[in-house]
Amino acid sequence: MYRSFYPPETQDGLNSISQSRHQQFKLESHRYHLKAIVLFAMLFLAISLLSADCRMMALMGTNGNNLSAFTIYDSTYSGFTNPCLQKLKQLGATNPHGWSLAWYDYRDQGPLLNPYRIVRSRNRADTDGMYNDTVGAIKIANAPRILLGHVRHATSGSPTIPDPHPFIMRYGGRDYSFMHNGTVSADCIIALIDTLDSSWIDEHPLETNVDSETYFSWIMLNIHLENGNVLQGLKNALLPIYSLPSTYGNHINFILSDGMDIYAYRKTSDNNYPLAYYYDVDYGKRNHFLAGVMSEFPDSTTAQVNLSNVDWASDRVIHEIENNELIFISSTGNIVRLPDFAHDDGLYTQKLGFHKGVNWAGFPIMKNGGSALMSQVLNYFTLGNNGGLTGVRYGDMLGYSWWAQGAWFPVEITLNQKHLYKLTFSDDSESIHMMTNVGPMTDAVLIDPNEPVLSSIVAYTPYWISYTLLPSQNIKDALGDSWTDVLSVRAEDWFYQAPPVNPKGGFEIGDPLDSWKTNGKNMDFGKGYIVTFKNSLNSFTWTRSYAPELPSPGKERAVCFTWEDTPDYVVIDLVDVDNADSVNEIGVMQGDTCIGAVKTDTFPCQILAYPDYEDPAPLSFQIVYNSKAPPSNHYAYEVFDLNVLASKLDQIIPEKDGLYRVKLNGNASEDNLAVGKMVKAVSNHPNPFNPITNISFTLLDKADVNILIYNIKGQIVREMGIKPYKAGINSIQWDGRDNTNSPVSSGIYFIRINTGSESHTHKALMMK
């Protein structure tokens, strides 16, 4: 274990500045009338009795955002970072035994704390000029991502040493940092440590006689014994302390960070030990960029400090942490609440929350053998003021239940710990987390992180699975050794597909498509995903990476367009757009209805669109520019077909789970399309299939159509015969047999839709 300070020469310089400003402060203070001094002293004493015993703070810029003034969000520093720093400074008046500020930086490789970014002082924060200098350094820093702060009221250890919080231990290639608010019995905790591992303190010697350092050492030992599993390590460490407060300590609030995420726990019988967490909750943008934990957050009604720059908007929420509750805040802004955390039975309790629209949800914490009736878990949310849950999709083309007249129709199902469910809400939950004492979410079991979530995996089959690991991760990290076997991943707000390998024919798109990239595509605890593998596997288990890719910014939701999401979407990769530098937002239209949009200034980019599949209307695009130019409408556009490695001027009639690559050019008129074009959107489902598949196609007008099946040699295998079909979506079933009624063998087949004047071909795979 070690503590990191500024280097001596830097520390001396800052101390010199501090001493000079402190002298100035003393001279100016003599100008005040003695009566004012007496009143101030009385006020100071009253406040001290209410708010001593340390205050602490941990702020996080999530999704690649940083906390300085140099950030993609102009209000981050002025509206969040600086007010919190000023509030901590103010709290130094009643916690006078030093202060510390430290920050993890995006410029450092891995979750490490650079010693040059740790500042400690023995002086009061509210009168120490070095505090202001450090705040100034944070303001102009390039990329602070986690900012830790502490003001100390010494209850153990010398009150004259520089504030040793946060305590730091390097373990497993990470700098774990720890801050404590309260008092514990150091001798009793050392006895606990010696009982588990008598060599631990010898190998990780304590550097102070501060009780908090002993507390931290005990927590790190338990994390070590759980092979780096922070959540289970914390649970094991807290149990004896929580169970015997008279022996080990009754005030054990703490904040812990591993350089990627933040864990905060509150356990006290005294309301003078507050702890709360903050986050932005703009579900419209679906891109959280700030979060934090603090003993006392600033607000617009606080009179003791100038908070003129603070604007706590309605989409910023502060929740007080409950007694015996653990809060987890991920680097993506995902927040997990685990109340009643310290239990001797190893069980967990989780509070849930949902947003308006479609939630791709998993339930990794559940009792009864990893399953529970839907009514036990979700009935609470069907009430209008609790979110108004209206429907649950629980499998691709398999089932859908909706809530009506106080019951589930057509049938209630059993939720499984490992599966994805798509929940449709008419509004946000009444409060963000509403799961206290509700059915199976109380005293539940967290799925074993080493337990497979899939077995006997069949290639090219979509699997609806829950992400069951607590730390958020990029998809490449989460899929681990199975990454090379992945064909595609669908998430609530992004899509990934493995890029083609060595495409033939010389076809080039240019920059990689957005669907081929992993940046900003993160997996969060409590969410579900649709994963398709290109190879068959015996099993699949999520991987916990201990050298994860740092999160990158997600996408801001477009504001010039409004649309409603549904359980299914099509993916549109915009390869390029004319005058790309002046584009602000692009909307996807089906008729006069917007079905999806993107805010972007770079290409390629991705749009998730939610079409009406029963409406054969083709998709068009509308571009909004960041200049005074009027919006442009695009009905004709280049569509890239990676199956045949070619592009053509076309229109898209969306098919389920469709994936389209589009370039928008200057042609904005439907007149550019070929006259007489009839057939659109040929597909088959399932694909691969065995032995039956449904062939779908769309006609812009009624027509006589012949459907033919060819093998890879170009020979006709099956001819359906000429039949009349209606305008719109049509379908016909192929039973996998040839013209002699014999089953065809495994392999690639081509479905041709022929109207006499035109024909369209689609590739299908029979896999036995």
N, C-alpha and C positions, 0 to 999 in steps of 0.2 A: 504494500500500500504506500502511496506517496501523495504529497500535496505539492501543487505547482504554483509558483509565484512568478511575477515579472522578474527578469534578470536584475542583478543588483544595481547596475548602472541606470537602468530604466526606472527601477523602483526608487532610487535616490532622487532622480530628477522629479518624479511625480511627488515624492515627499517634500522636496524643496518648494514646489509650487503650492502644495498643501499648507506648509508652515507659513508661507507668505500670506496666503489668503486667510488663514486662521487668525493671524495677527491683525489683519485689516478688520476682520469680523469683530475681534475683541475691542478694538479702538472705537468702532462705530457703535458697539453695544453700550458703551459708557454714556452715550448721548441721551439714552432713554431715562426717563424719570424713575426714581427709586420705587414709586408706587406701581408703575407698570411692571417693574421687575418682580415685585412681590406677587402681583396678580398672575403674572406669567408662571411663576414658580408654583403657585397654588393650582393653576390649570394643568401644569406639567405633571404634578403629583397625582391629580385626579385621573388624567389620561393614562399615566403609568400603571395605576392600579388596575385599569381595564384592559390594557393592550400590551403587556410585557410578555416575556418568554419567547422571543424571536418571531420574526416574520419572514416569509420566503416567497419566491416567485420563480416560475419557469414558463417562458414564452416560446412559442414555436411558429416558424413560418412553414406552412405545410405545402405539399405539392410543388416543391422546388422554389417556393417564395422565400425571400429572406427578410430580416427584420430591420434593416438599415433604411436610410433615406433613399438609397439607390435600389429601388425595387420596381417591379412591373405594376404595382398598385401604389398610386401616389399617396394614399392616406395611411399606409401601413405604419410608418414611423410616427407621423404627427398624431394619428388617431388611435394608435395602439401601443407601440413600443415606448415612446417617450412618456405618455401619461402614466403607464405602469412603472417606469423607472422613477418618475417624480413622486408617485405614491409611495414607493419603497423608500425613497429618500426621506419623505415626511415621516414614515414609520420609524426612522432612525432616532427620532426625538425620544421615543419611549423604549427603544432598544439600543442603548448607547455604547455597547461594547464591541464596536467594529462592524464592518460591512464587507461584502465581497460581490464581485460580478465576474462571470465567466461565460464564454460562449463557444459552442461548436460551430465550425466554419465550413462552408461548402468547398473552400479551397483546399482543405486538408483531405488527404486520401483516407477513407474509412472514418468510422465514428470515434475520432480521437479529439482530445482537448489539447490544443497547442499551448505550451506554457506562457507564450507571449499574449495569450488571450484570457489570462486569469489575473485578476487584480484583487488584492486583499488589503484591508486597513484595520488598525486598532481604534480609529477615531469614529465619532458619530457621523453617520452619513449626511445628516441635515446640515452639518456645519463644516464638512470636509470638502475643500476645493478639489481634491483628487477625485472625488465622486463625480463632480461636474466634468472634469477632464475625461474620465472614463466614459461617461455618457456621450461626450463629444466624439470619442474614438469609435464607439458603437454606431453612432449616426453616420459616419463616413466610411465605415467598414464595407468591404465589397459584398460579403455573403454570410453574415451570421444566420444560422438556421435554428439553433436552440440557445436561448439566453437564460442563464440561471442567476438569481440574485438572492441575497440573504442579509438581514440586519440582525445582530446578535444581542440577546439579553442573557448574560452568562448565569447559568445555574449550576454548572460544573466546569472545572478547568479555570485557568487564570483569566480574569476579565481584561488583562492588558495585552494579550497576544492578538495579532491580526486574526480576523474572523476565519476559522479553518473550514467553514462550509463554503462551497460543497467539498466534502471529502471525496477523494478520487482513488479508484483502484483499477489498474489495467488488468483485464482478464479476457482471455480468448480473443486478443487482438482489438479489444474495445476499451475505452475509458468509461467505466461506470462512475457516475457522479451521484452524490447523495446529500440531501439537506433534511434536517430534523427540527421539529418545533415541539418542545416539551422536555420532559425529564424521564430518564430510565435509570435502573440500577445497574451500573457498569459491572460491579463485582458478580452479581447474579447472572448477567448475560455472559460474562467470561466463563463462568462455570458451565453454562449451556454449551458454549463453544468447545471447551475441553472434553465434555462428554461425547460430543460427536466426532471431534478430530483434535487430539491433543497437540498435534504439530502445526495446526492452522495458524495460530498467532506467532509462532516462531518463524514460519514461512512468510507471514504477512504482518510484520510487527506494527504495533500501534505507535503513532508519533505524538499524540497528545494525551492528556488525561481527561479529555472531554467525553462525556457519556455517549454522545451521538456517534463518535467514531467506533465505539464498541458495538453499538446497535447496527451500524453499517457492516462491520466485519461479520457479525452473526448472519445478516441477510445474505451477504456474498457467499458465505460458506454453504448456506442452503441452496443457493443458485448453482454453485459448483457441484454439490452432491446430486442435483437434478440435471447434470450435464448441460448447463446453460439455459434450461427452461425457466425463464424469469418468473412466470406466473406461478408455477408449482413451487418454486423456491420461496417466493414471497408467502405463499399459503402455509408452507411448512414452518417458516421462520416466525410468522405472526401468531400461530396457534398458542404456544406456551405463554407468550407475553399477554395476549388478549385474555387467556383463561385465568391468569393469576396476576391481576394488575397490582395488588398490594405487594407482590414480590418483585416484579420486573418493571413496573412503571405504568401509570395511568394515562399519560399524555404522550402518544407515540405517533403523531402526525409525521409524514415524511413525503418527499418528492424524490424519485429515482429516475435516472435516465441512462440508457445504454448508448447514447449518441445518435440513435435513430428515433426512439419513441420515448414517451413520458409515462411513468406510473406514479399515481398519487393516492395516498391512503390517509384516512382520518379516523382516529380512535381517541376519544377523550370524553370525560364526564363533565368538562368545564367549557361553557360557551365562549370563554375568552381565548379559545384556541380555534379560530375559524379557518376554514379552507374551502375554496370554491374553484370551479373551473369555468372557462369561457370558450365560446366558439362562435363562428359566424354560421348562420343557418339559412343561407340563400339557396334554397332548393331549386330555384329557377336556373341559376348558373351551374348547379351541380359541381361546383369546384371550390371547395373550402380552401382558404389560403391563410387563415390565422387560427390559433388555438392557444390555450394557456391555463396554468394553475397558479393561484395566488392566495395568500392569506386574506388579503383585503384588496379587491379591485377598485380602481377609481371609478367614480360616476359623476354625473353632472350636478349632483346635490352636495358633494363633498366640499366643505367650506375651508378646510385647513390648508389647502394648496391650490395654486392657480391651475385650473383645468379648462382654460378657455378653448383649448384645441380639441377637447374630447367631445365626440358626438357618438354616443352609444345608440346607434340606429336600431330600428325594430328587428332587423335581421341578425342582431348580435345578442347572444343569450348568455346569462350568467346563472349557473346552478350551484347551490351550496352542496358540498359533499356530505353525505349522511354519515352518522357514526358507524364505524366498522364497514365502510364502503371503499372499494378500490376502483379508481378511475384509470382507464388506459386510453391514451391519446396517441394515435399512430402518425407517422410522417405523412400520411395522405389526408389527415384530418378526420379519420374514422374514430369515433368515440365509443368505448364499451364501458358500461356501468355494471359493476359486480357488487351489489349490496350484500350485507351479512357475510362478509368474505371469510373471516376466520372461523372455521368450523372443524371439529375434530373428526368428522365423518368423511372428509375429502370432497364434499359436495359443493356445488356452485349455485348461485342465483344470478339471473341476468334481467336487466330492465330493457325493454324493447321500445323502439320508436320507428315510425314510418312516415314517408312524405306523400304528398298528393301525386296521383298518377300510378304508374306501375313500378312496384318494388320487386327486384329479383332477390328473394330472401332465402337464406338458409337458417337452420336452427341447430348450430353445433353444440348448444347446451340444452340438454333434454334428459328427463328421467325415464323410468319404465323401459329399460333396455334400449334406449335410443329412439323411442317412438312415443307418440301421444295422439289422442283424438284431436282433430282440427278444432272442435268446439271448445276443448279445454284451453287451447292456446290462443285462439283468434276471436272467439265470440265477443270479448270485451271491445274489440276494435270495430265491430259492426255498428255500434252506436254512432249516430251522426256527429256528436261532439267529441268522439274519440277517434275520428278519422274516416268513419263511414266505409269500412271494407265492404266491397260489393261482389268480388269474385276471386277465385283461386284457380290458376292453371297449374296442373301438377304433372305434366308430361307432354311431350311433343305429339300431337294428334291423339293423345290417350284420354285425357279427361279434363273437365272444367266444372267447377262447382260455383254456384252463385247464392247469395244470401237474399232471401225474400220471405216476408211474413214470419220472421222469427225462426227460420230453419234454413238448412243447407239443401239445395236442390242441384242435380237430381239425387245426390248421395253425399253423405259426409265421409271423409277419408281419414286415414291415419297418417300424420306427418312423420317423416323419418329424418333422423339426425344428419344423414349424409346426402340428402336430396335438395334440389333447387325447386322453389315454388314462386310463381309470379302472382303477386298480390296487387289488386287494383283498388286504390283508395280515392274517394271523392274529395278528400281534404287531408291536411296534415293531422297527425295525432294531436289530441287536445294539448298535451305537453309532449316534450320530445321523447321522454321515456315513461311508459305507463305499463309496468308489468309487475307491480308489487303484489305478492300473495295471489298470483293468478295461476292456478292449475299446475302443470308440469314444469313451469319455469322456476318454481320454488324447490330448493333442495334437489338440484339436478346434477347430472354428470357431464363434464366436458369431455368430448371424445378424445381418446388417446391419440396424441399427435403422430404416433408411429403406426396407427391402425390404417390399413388400406381402405380407401373410400370406394374403390371399384375392384372387381375381380372378373376374370374370364372376358376380357375386353375384345370386342369384335371390331376390326378396322372399318372405318367409314360410317360408324354408327354414332349419332349424337347422344351424349350422356349428360343428364341434368344433375349436377353435383354441387354440394355445399362446400365452400372454402372453410376449413375447420381449424386453421392456425390463427393465433391471436395477432402476431405482427403482420402488418400489411406488407406485401411484396410485389415487385414487378413480376409479370407472368413468367418470364424466363427463369427467375429465381425460384418461384413457387413450384414450377413443373420439374425443375431439377434435371435428373438424369433422363427423364422421359421427354425432355424438350424436343429432341430430334424425332420423336415419334408423333408429335402433335401436327395435325392438319389445320385445325381452326379452334378458336375460342370466341364465344359470344358472351358479352357482358351487358349489363343494363345500359351502359352509356359508351361502349366502345366495341370494336370487332377486330380480331386478328386472324390472319390466314398465312400459312407458311408460303413464302414466295416460290415460284416455279424454279426447278433446278435445270440449268442449261437448256433453256427453250430453243427450239430449232426454228429455222426459217428467217433468221435475221431480224425478227420483230423487236423493236426497242420502244420502251415507254419513256425512258429518261430517268428521272429520279425515282427511287423506290416508291411504290404506292403506300399510302398511309396505312392500309390494312396489313402491309408486310412489316411495319415497324412495331417495336415494343415500347417506345417512349410514351410515358404517361398512361400506360395500361397496367393498372395495379389491381391486386386482389385484396379484398377487405373481409375481415371476420364478420360473419352474419350476412354475407352476400352469397349468391349462387351464380353458377356459370354453366354454359353448355360447351362441353369439350368433345371434340372429335379427333380420333387418332387415325393416322394413316397406316399403322401397323397393328396387328393383333398382339395383345399383351396378357400375361397371366394376372397382373394386378397393377394398381396405381395408388401411390401414397403421396400426399403433398410433402414438399421438401422445405425444411427450415434452413434458409441460407444464413450463414454467419459472416458473409462478406457481401451483403446485398447491394444491388444497384441503387444509388440514391434516387429518390423520386424526382420526376421532372414535372413541369407544370401541365395540368390538364387543360381542357378547352373551356373558354367562357361561352356560355349559352348565348345564342343570338337574341337580340332584343327587338329588332325591327319586324320580326315574324312571330306569330303565335300558332301553336299546334298542340294536339293532344297525343301523348304516347299510348300505345296499345301493347299487348303482350308480345307481338311479333313485329319485326322491322326488316326492311331491306337495306342493304349497304350500298352506298354510292361513293366510289372513289373519284373525286374530281382531280384529274390528271393535270389540267391546266385551264386557264381562263385568259381570254384576251384582256389586255390592260390590267393585269393582275395587281399591279402596284396600287391601283386606285379602288380596288374592290374592298368593301367593308363587310357585307354579309351576303349570303346566297341562300335563297329559299327554294324548296322543292314543292311544286304545285301539282295537284291532281284535280283537273278542272279549275274551279275557283278556290279550292281549299288548300291551305298550306299543310303539308304533312311532315315537315322537318326542315331544319335550317342549320347553318353554321356561321360562326363569326370567325373570319380568318384574314390573314394578310400574307400567308405563305401557301405554296402548293408543292406537291399534292396534299389534299386534305380529305377528310371523311365526313359524310353526312349519314346519319341514321334516319330513315324515313318510314312513316307508319301509314301505308296505303290502305285503301278499301279494295280488297282483292276481288270483290264482286262487281266492281265498277271497271269496265274495260278501258276507261279513259287513260290515254298515255300521260306520262309525266312530262312536265315542263319545268323550267328554271327561271327564277327572277333574281337579278343581281341588283343590290343596293350599293352605291358607290360612296366613298368618303369625300367626294367633291359635290359640287352643285349639279352634277349631271343627273338626269332623271333615271329611275330604275329601268333596266332593260329586261325584256322577256325573251326566252329562248325555247322555241318549240322543236327546232331541229338541232342536232348536236352529233358529234362523233362518238360512237360507242365502240369500245375496244372489246374484242372477243379473244380471250387468251386460249380458247380451245383450238381455234383455227389460226391464231396469231395474225389477226388482221383487224382493221377498223373500217367503219362505214358510217355514212350519214344516216341516222336512224332515230327512232323514238323508243322509249321503254314503256312497256305495259308490265307492271310488276307482277312477279310470281313469288310465292311464299319463300322466305329466306333467300331472296335473290341477291346477287352480288354483281354490281355493274361498274364499269370503268368508263368515265365520260370526260370529254374535252368540250368546253363551251367556246365556240368561236363567234365571229361576227354575224353569222346567219341566224336571224331571230324570227324567221317566218316559217309557217307550216308549208308554204309553197315549195320549199327546198326538198321536201320528201318526194320520193318516186311516186308517180301517179299510179293508182290501181293496186298499191301494196295492200295485202289482205291479212296475212298471217303474222301473229305476234306471239312472243312469250311461250315458246315450246319448252316443256319440262316433263320430267317423270318423277314420281315419288312412291316408295322410297327408291333411292339410288345411291349405292348398290341395292339390288333386290334379289329375292329368292322365295318363291318362283314368280310371284305376282307383282306387277307395278301398275300404277295409274298414270296414264299419259294425259297431259293437259296442254291445251293451246287456246289462243284467243283469236277470234276473227273480228275484223272491223265491220263486216257485213255478213249476212248469211251466204253460204256457199256449199257446193258439193265437194267433198274432200275424200281423198284416198290416203290411208295410213299404211305405210310399208315399213317392215323391219329388215334391215340388212345386217349381215355378219361382217367381220373385219376384212373378208376377201371381196366384199362388194356384191355378194350373192343375196338374192331375196330369200329371207327365211320365212316371213309371214306377211300376207297381204290381207288387210281388214276389209277391203272392198269399198267402192264409192258409195258414200252416204251423205244425206243433207245434214248440215250443222247450222246452228243459230249464230247470230252475232253475239259476241261476248265470250265468256269462258266456257270451253267444252272439255269433256274428259271421256276417256275410254280405257278399259282395262285390258292389259295383255297378260295372259296366264303363263308366259314363259314357254309356250309350245310353238312348233313350226306348223307349216301348212298340212303336214301329215298327222298332226296332233301328238307328235313326239316331243318330250321335253328337250329343250336346247341345252347345250353344255355351258359351263362357265366361260366368261369372256366378255369382250366389248361388242356392243351392238349399236346400230345407228337407226334412230327413229326418223322417218321422213314424212312430213306433212305436205301433201301435193294437192293443189287446187286446179291443176291444169295449166294455169297461167304463171304460177310460181310454186316453188317448193322450199321447205326449210328442214334442216337436219339437226338432230340432237343426239348426243352420245349418252349411252346407258351402260351400266356394268352389271352383269349377272354374276353373283358370287355364291357358290354352293359350299 
